[in-house]
Structures are given as structure tokens and as C-alpha cells.
Amino acid sequence: MKKLLLFFLFGMGTHFIFAQRINKTNLALLQKKEDSLKNYSLRLIQGVTAEERFNADSVFTKMFVRALVTSNSFFYPFDSLETISRLYAPDSSFRIFTWQMVINENIVRQHGAIQMSTPDGSLKLFPLIDKSDITINLADTFTNNKGWIGAVYYKIIQTKSGNQNYYTLLGYDENNIRSNRKIIEVLNFSNDEPTFGGRLFSFEEDSVFKSAVGRYILEYKKDAGARLTYDEDLAIIIFEHLESETNEPAKKWTYIPDGDYEGFKWKNGKWIHINKVFNQVTPEGKEPVPNPVKDAEGNTLEERLQDNQPKEKAKEEIKKPKTVVPKKKTEY
């Protein structure tokens, strides 16, 4: 059985500074509970049988909720739980925990919870109930935490439209024996309740018309490794374009990356699709070519060897830079 590599769980150390808001008694209590939780979090992934994993998940969930009841637990990072994704919203208004439970090769479920930041340090928690197996239209279903489209999240992007904050989540789903999925999900809070989905993924700038969708899902061949990330400098969600390797577009498990990249850019309160993120094309005839120092028969081409040697003349042309005496500063 494969272990989910949660490489995206690191970098939470900055939240240790928050632990200063927890008194010494509660801090010691949380540290003790974390030690116990760590063992069960590993069994969630490493359990040999489904029964072992079920039991570990059940015990872990109950213990975790009891730990979170501790006053100001929001500021405790739980860094040792490496099989549990722990992400704080950029504005620190909430954090989200997600993890996966492999039932068998064909059934993988995600579990999780959203913990809100509260002024008095009390617990406000929304459990996430994975209903993706019984949801008919995954891309267009708007739901709450009780009808969650499960994924293990590794990135939160905060955007805004008017007075509404949107939190875009990038997640991974080890879907079944034939395919994996990566999901771009938008979370917002309406009347202090979490809402997932929204007609926020638009294709209005594409040459071919396509209706907007509530979430964007990439499903692809098992182990094809389709990339989905967020480029901070470009402020674009970037992902690999997928094509069916067998020319059967209805069979998502045949999809593999084809070398191109698509994306979404936040504009006017929605994610606008970019058909091709990188448009640089090498002009015909300008392609880089090798410059061998031997010919086809294995003979050394002396003139090319000489071309690769440093020229004495070039050395002579390197002049010592002039010493520049700085001008006296004018006092103002």
C-alpha cells in the first residue's frame, strides 16, 4: 500500500510563536496529547489491514477533538502529526486539517475539520464529511462541510471580491486504483458557516465557449504526476494540461500531461482560465544544437577545440577598472 507523501506539511514552524498565548498548564497538556496522537496518525497510513486503519482513524479523531477543546488550542501547531495536513488561512481566521483513509485499492476517503479562531480561545469546529462518492456532479455542486468533496489540502490562496473573502484550496485525492485527482476548491464563509464551491472558475477568455464551473478537478492516470501549484510571483494557479494517451477523452484514467501548462488568474472576483501560461516559442531554425569537437568518423576537429580555448588577446583587453574617488557629500 502506498504512503501519501505529504511534502506540503512543512513550514508550520512559524506558528510556534502563537504558543505563547497558551498558558503553561494547557501547553503541557497539548504536548502530552500530541505524543499520543502521533502514534495513531501514523497508523492511519501504515496500518496493514483496513480494520487497523479504521480503528486508528476512530481513536485519532476522538482524541484530536478532545485536544482541540483545550483553551487557545488554535495556536498550537501539532507539528509532529506529519500524516495530517495542517494549513492556516493567510489571515489566520481559521485553520483546516485534512487527512486520508485508504479503505481498499478502490476506495479512499478524506477526513478533516475546520477550526475557527475565536476571541476567547474556545473551540469552534466544523467537521468535514466526505460525500464525493455519492455526489453526482462534482464540478458544480455547492455544499457545506457536511457534503464536502474530499481532498488533502496543501495550499490556501486568499482573494477578495467586495467585502467577501475567498480561500482557494489546492488538494490531492488518491482517488482509486486507476486514477488520482487534484482539486481546486473555493471556500468562503456565509453567516459564519463554511461553503464550498461557487461559479468562480470562468472560461470567458477562451476561444471556445465553456460554461463556468464551481470547482476545477484534474483526474489523471495513476502515477502520471500531474502538477498543480500556485506561482506567487505571477499570482497564477498553474497546472499541467492533460490529454488521453489512448485518444479516449471519456476515460479520465488515460489522461497524462502533454507538456503544456494552463492556469487561472484572479480577475474581477473570479478565477479566469488561461489556456496557455507559457507562450515562448523558439523560432524555426534557431533551435539550440550541439557543437561536437569530433566528426562522424571520430576525428578531432582542432579548430573547434581552439574556439573553446580562452584567447590571450581577450585577456589583454581586460582592463583594470579605474579608481573612482567619491565626491564630497553636500550637507542639507
C-alpha positions in Angstrom: 0.0 0.0 0.0 1.3 3.4 -0.9 2.0 6.1 1.7 0.8 9.5 0.9 3.8 11.8 0.7 2.7 14.9 2.5 5.6 17.1 1.4 3.4 20.1 1.7 3.1 19.9 5.5 6.3 21.6 6.4 6.8 25.2 7.1 4.4 25.5 10.0 7.2 26.3 12.5 6.3 30.0 12.4 3.2 29.2 14.3 5.2 28.3 17.4 5.2 31.9 18.3 1.4 31.6 18.7 2.0 29.1 21.5 2.9 32.0 23.8 -0.9 32.6 24.0 -1.3 29.2 25.7 -0.7 29.0 29.4 1.9 26.6 30.7 -0.6 24.1 32.1 -2.5 23.8 28.8 0.7 23.8 26.8 1.9 20.8 28.7 -1.5 19.1 28.2 -1.4 19.7 24.5 2.1 18.4 24.2 1.2 15.2 26.0 -1.9 14.7 23.8 0.2 15.3 20.7 2.5 12.5 21.7 -0.4 10.1 21.8 -2.0 11.4 18.6 1.3 11.0 16.7 1.2 7.2 17.1 -2.4 6.9 15.8 -1.8 9.4 12.9 1.0 7.1 11.7 -1.3 4.0 12.0 -3.8 5.8 9.7 -1.4 5.4 6.9 0.7 2.4 8.0 -2.0 0.1 9.2 -1.7 -3.2 7.3 -5.4 -4.0 7.3 -8.5 -1.9 6.7 -9.6 -2.7 10.3 -6.4 -1.4 11.7 -6.7 1.8 9.8 -10.4 2.2 10.7 -9.6 1.8 14.4 -6.7 4.2 14.2 -8.9 6.8 12.5 -11.7 6.4 15.1 -9.3 6.8 18.1 -7.4 9.6 16.4 -10.5 11.6 15.7 -11.9 11.4 19.2 -8.5 12.2 20.8 -7.9 15.1 18.4 -11.3 16.7 19.2 -10.6 16.4 22.9 -7.2 18.1 22.4 -8.7 20.9 20.4 -11.2 21.6 23.3 -8.2 22.9 25.2 -8.3 26.7 25.5 -6.4 28.5 22.8 -5.6 25.2 21.0 -5.9 27.2 17.8 -2.4 28.5 18.4 -0.9 25.1 18.9 0.7 23.8 15.7 0.6 20.0 16.1 3.8 19.9 14.0 4.6 16.2 14.8 1.5 15.0 13.0 3.2 14.6 9.7 0.4 12.5 8.1 -2.1 15.2 8.8 -2.3 18.3 6.6 -2.4 21.5 8.8 -3.0 24.7 7.0 -3.6 28.2 8.5 -5.6 30.7 6.4 -3.3 33.6 5.3 -5.4 35.9 7.6 -5.3 33.4 10.4 -9.1 33.4 10.7 -9.2 29.6 10.6 -7.1 26.6 10.0 -8.0 23.4 8.2 -7.0 19.8 8.9 -7.3 17.1 6.3 -6.1 13.5 6.0 -6.9 10.4 4.0 -8.1 6.9 5.0 -7.4 4.1 2.5 -10.3 1.6 2.8 -9.1 -0.5 -0.1 -7.4 0.0 -3.5 -10.7 1.3 -5.0 -12.0 3.4 -2.1 -10.1 6.3 -0.5 -11.9 8.7 1.8 -10.7 12.0 3.2 -11.5 13.3 6.7 -10.9 16.7 8.2 -12.1 19.7 10.1 -12.1 23.5 10.1 -11.1 25.2 13.3 -12.1 28.8 13.6 -10.1 31.4 15.5 -12.2 32.7 18.4 -11.7 35.8 20.6 -12.0 33.8 23.9 -10.0 30.8 22.8 -12.9 28.4 22.9 -13.4 25.7 20.3 -15.4 26.3 17.2 -15.0 23.3 14.9 -16.7 22.3 11.6 -16.2 18.6 10.8 -15.7 17.8 7.1 -17.8 14.8 5.9 -16.6 13.4 2.6 -19.6 12.9 0.3 -17.7 12.8 -3.0 -18.6 9.1 -3.6 -22.3 9.9 -3.7 -22.1 13.3 -5.4 -23.3 13.2 -9.0 -21.8 16.4 -10.4 -18.5 17.0 -8.6 -17.6 20.1 -10.6 -20.9 22.0 -10.0 -22.1 21.0 -6.5 -22.2 23.8 -4.0 -22.2 22.4 -0.5 -21.3 22.8 3.2 -19.0 20.9 5.5 -21.4 18.0 5.7 -21.3 17.4 1.9 -17.6 18.0 1.4 -15.8 16.9 -1.8 -12.8 15.3 0.0 -9.2 16.2 -0.6 -6.0 16.5 1.3 -5.1 20.2 1.0 -1.6 21.5 0.6 -2.1 25.2 -0.3 -4.5 28.1 0.6 -4.8 31.2 -1.5 -6.7 34.1 -0.1 -8.5 36.5 -2.5 -11.3 39.1 -2.1 -14.3 40.4 -4.0 -16.1 43.3 -2.5 -16.3 42.5 1.2 -16.2 38.8 0.7 -13.1 36.8 1.4 -12.4 33.7 -0.7 -10.0 30.9 0.2 -8.9 28.8 -2.7 -7.7 25.4 -1.7 -5.4 23.1 -3.7 -5.8 19.5 -2.8 -4.9 15.9 -3.7 -7.1 12.8 -3.8 -5.7 9.3 -4.3 -9.0 8.5 -5.9 -9.0 4.8 -6.9 -6.8 2.0 -8.3 -6.8 3.7 -11.8 -6.7 7.4 -11.3 -5.7 10.2 -9.0 -7.3 13.7 -8.7 -6.2 17.2 -7.9 -8.8 19.7 -7.0 -9.1 23.4 -6.9 -11.7 24.3 -4.4 -13.1 27.6 -3.2 -14.1 28.0 0.4 -15.9 31.0 1.8 -18.0 31.7 4.9 -21.6 32.8 4.7 -23.3 33.7 8.0 -20.3 32.2 9.8 -20.8 28.9 8.1 -18.3 27.3 5.6 -19.5 27.0 2.0 -17.6 25.0 -0.7 -17.9 25.7 -4.4 -19.2 28.7 -6.4 -19.4 29.6 -10.1 -16.0 31.2 -9.8 -14.0 29.3 -12.5 -14.6 31.1 -15.7 -13.5 30.3 -19.3 -14.7 33.6 -20.7 -11.4 34.5 -22.3 -11.1 31.1 -24.1 -11.6 30.9 -27.9 -14.1 28.1 -27.4 -17.1 28.8 -25.2 -17.3 26.7 -22.0 -19.6 27.2 -19.0 -18.2 28.3 -15.7 -17.8 25.6 -13.0 -18.0 25.5 -9.2 -14.6 23.7 -8.7 -11.9 22.5 -11.0 -10.9 18.9 -11.0 -8.0 17.3 -12.7 -8.3 13.5 -13.0 -5.4 11.6 -14.5 -3.7 8.2 -14.8 -2.4 6.7 -11.6 1.2 7.9 -11.0 1.1 10.2 -14.0 2.1 13.0 -11.6 0.1 16.0 -13.0 1.4 19.2 -11.4 -0.9 21.7 -9.7 0.7 24.7 -7.9 0.4 28.4 -7.2 3.0 30.8 -8.6 3.4 33.6 -6.0 5.3 35.9 -8.4 2.8 35.5 -11.3 -0.2 35.2 -9.0 -1.5 32.4 -11.1 -2.7 28.9 -10.3 -0.7 26.7 -12.8 -1.4 23.1 -13.8 -0.4 20.7 -16.5 -2.6 20.3 -19.5 -3.9 16.7 -19.7 -4.6 14.6 -22.8 -5.8 11.0 -23.2 -2.9 8.8 -24.2 -5.3 6.4 -25.9 -7.4 9.1 -27.5 -10.4 8.2 -25.3 -11.3 11.5 -23.6 -14.2 9.9 -21.7 -11.8 7.7 -19.8 -10.1 10.0 -17.3 -7.7 7.3 -16.1 -6.0 7.5 -19.5 -5.1 11.2 -19.1 -1.4 12.2 -18.8 0.4 15.6 -19.0 1.3 16.7 -22.5 4.0 19.3 -21.7 1.8 22.4 -21.8 0.6 24.4 -18.8 -2.8 26.0 -18.2 -3.8 28.3 -15.4 -6.3 30.5 -13.5 -5.8 34.2 -12.7 -7.9 36.1 -10.2 -9.7 38.9 -12.0 -12.9 40.8 -11.1 -13.9 38.4 -8.4 -13.4 35.1 -10.2 -10.7 32.8 -11.5 -10.2 33.4 -15.2 -8.9 30.4 -17.2 -5.6 30.9 -19.1 -5.4 28.4 -22.0 -1.6 28.5 -22.2 0.5 30.0 -19.4 3.9 29.9 -21.1 3.8 31.1 -24.7 7.5 31.4 -25.5 8.3 29.6 -28.8 11.7 29.0 -30.3 11.8 30.4 -33.9 12.2 27.8 -36.6 15.9 27.4 -37.5 17.0 28.9 -34.1 16.8 25.7 -32.1 19.9 25.1 -29.9 22.2 22.5 -31.5 25.2 20.6 -30.2 28.7 21.7 -31.2 30.7 18.4 -31.3 34.5 18.5 -31.2 34.7 15.2 -33.2 33.4 14.5 -36.7 31.3 11.5 -37.6 34.4 9.3 -38.1 35.8 10.2 -34.6 38.5 12.6 -35.8 39.2 15.6 -33.5 38.2 19.0 -35.1 41.2 21.1 -34.0 39.6 24.4 -35.0 36.6 23.8 -32.7 38.9 22.9 -29.8 40.7 26.2 -30.4 37.3 28.0 -30.4 36.7 26.7 -26.9 40.0 27.9 -25.5 40.4 31.3 -23.8 42.0 33.8 -26.1 45.2 35.5 -25.0 44.0 38.6 -26.8 40.8 38.6 -24.8 42.9 38.6 -21.6 44.9 41.6 -22.8 41.7 43.5 -23.4 40.6 43.2 -19.8 41.5 46.5 -18.3 41.8 47.3 -14.7 38.8 49.4 -13.6 39.5 53.0 -12.8 39.5 54.0 -9.2 36.7 56.4 -8.7 37.0 59.0 -6.0 33.6 59.7 -4.5 32.5 63.3 -4.5 32.2 65.0 -1.2 28.6 64.8 0.1 26.7 68.0 0.2 25.1 68.6 3.6 21.5 69.5 3.6 
